[in-house]
Amino acid sequence: MNIYTNCSLLHYNTFGIQVRADMLVEYESVGELKQALALYHERMGEKPLLHIGGGSNLLFLCDFKGMVLHSLVEGYKVVGEEGDDVLVRVGAGMTFDDFVSESLWRGWYGLENLSGIPGQVGASAVQNVGAYGTEVGSLIEKVEGVSLSDGSQHSWKGAECGYAYRQSIFKQELAGQYAITYVTYRLHRTFRPQLEYGGVRQAMAEAGFSEDTLTAMKLRQVILFIRRQKLPDPAIQGNAGSFFMNPVISQEEFNIIRSNYPDVPSYAAPGGVKVPAGWLIEKTGWKGRSLGPAAVYDKQALVLVNKGGATGADVKRLADTIIADVKQKFGITLSTEVNYI
Ligand SMILES: Cc1cc2nc3c(=O)[nH]c(=O)nc-3n(C[C@H](O)[C@H](O)[C@H](O)COP(=O)(O)OP(=O)(O)OC[C@H]3O[C@@H](n4cnc5c(N)ncnc54)[C@H](O)[C@@H]3O)c2cc1C
């Protein structure tokens, strides 16, 4: 277990925001996590407790006056085989994309379209990460966690986790209550490529890959290539990926927008019509523009970036301004995907 006091979180958030935590504890096992919780209850009184992963979906607005937990529980193990399916239990502290890569090498398929998403395995189950037509919730068999209040161990079947677009019970009714320790994924031995989404087929053709000879590793390369074109590398320019969620609006609201903007893109979604937030932001003229040291990425309006030295408040000011402008122009209130801390 590593314990740091008055610790900089600069390298624990991909926005590159310079803030400090009173205490940061990294643990390598469930036993160490329980020790860390005992330390928290003994030393920290009423101060807040926060579990982070790779910090790739967080925006720190100020120093964190409490304890931050970070999992170093790594490794994976096959825990079951059912027909074509393989059940693999993975430590929540493993880098998600390392596991995606490992799984494909081993011939366990399903996660290939999620290649290149930053962060840890534990957070994948909290966030229900998704990309290019796949959401991880559809591949989660079981989530294991430890209660932050009393250290008791719990588990949830995938179907109990309330997975929806970037949502789960761990972001809703159980938010902040559990440390996720292990995630069991249900993967498949048969490779069934999903190519229908977001320019995948076009990028495949450009790479000279045909559908007949496509392998999961080739598909991973295509996805990584598309992502590199669209998204800034946090190691070069601080960001947290998509800052806003794509709003789902009613058919009536959509019809009004379409009457003014016949080119508005849309997708059918449960409860209405999903409109890309990036398109809405682009129409307000924010794409590529800055507000102080925070800016809207010039290749993808859904992404906000730290141009250097931005505080969380600078980024939030930009986000609030965009939300107000989109509301004024389209009557739609954007919600943030990024978690404000
Ligand atoms: C360049 C870039 C591209 C991205 N692309 C995508 C994308 O395509 N699709 C997508 O869905 N997301 C994307 N994201 C967002 C981000 O990668 C995901 O949300 C990811 O799951 C966050 O993982 P993390 O480990 O960094 O979690 P953090 O940002 O550290 O935490 C996210 C949330 O999970 C909680 N949490 C983390 N670990 C645990 C744990 N072990 N136990 C309990 N709670 C925990 C935190 O408290 C917080 O609420 C992108 C981000 C970046 C920077």
The ligand as a Gaussian input file, in Angstrom:
#p B3LYP/6-31G(d) Opt

LIG

0 1
 C       -8.904000      10.933000     -24.931000
 C      -10.096000      10.317000     -24.234000
 C      -10.975000       9.533000     -24.955000
 C      -12.083000       8.934000     -24.335000
 N      -12.920000       8.173000     -25.086000
 C      -13.989000       7.587000     -24.504000
 C      -14.876000       6.759000     -25.274000
 O      -14.681000       6.532000     -26.465000
 N      -15.946000       6.208000     -24.641000
 C      -16.184000       6.400000     -23.308000
 O      -17.176000       5.858000     -22.801000
 N      -15.356000       7.179000     -22.557000
 C      -14.275000       7.760000     -23.116000
 N      -13.441000       8.556000     -22.363000
 C      -13.756000       8.805000     -20.944000
 C      -13.013000       7.875000     -19.957000
 O      -11.926000       7.255000     -20.576000
 C      -13.951000       6.794000     -19.385000
 O      -15.027000       7.396000     -18.715000
 C      -13.199000       5.877000     -18.415000
 O      -14.007000       4.797000     -18.034000
 C      -12.731000       6.582000     -17.152000
 O      -11.849000       5.697000     -16.512000
 P      -10.886000       6.163000     -15.356000
 O      -10.238000       4.946000     -14.780000
 O       -9.978000       7.219000     -15.837000
 O      -11.930000       6.737000     -14.299000
 P      -11.938000       8.126000     -13.523000
 O      -12.051000       9.235000     -14.484000
 O      -10.822000       8.178000     -12.556000
 O      -13.302000       7.978000     -12.714000
 C      -14.544000       7.977000     -13.396000
 C      -15.647000       7.667000     -12.381000
 O      -15.515000       6.309000     -11.951000
 C      -15.323000       6.252000     -10.536000
 N      -14.359000       5.157000     -10.288000
 C      -13.195000       4.945000     -10.943000
 N      -12.627000       3.797000     -10.536000
 C      -13.441000       3.283000      -9.565000
 C      -13.401000       2.115000      -8.738000
 N      -12.433000       1.202000      -8.833000
 N      -14.393000       1.955000      -7.839000
 C      -15.405000       2.851000      -7.736000
 N      -15.503000       3.957000      -8.489000
 C      -14.530000       4.173000      -9.400000
 C      -14.832000       7.619000     -10.124000
 O      -15.174000       7.921000      -8.799000
 C      -15.578000       8.507000     -11.116000
 O      -16.896000       8.719000     -10.672000
 C      -12.315000       9.149000     -22.954000
 C      -11.411000       9.926000     -22.215000
 C      -10.316000      10.501000     -22.844000
 C       -9.336000      11.319000     -22.034000

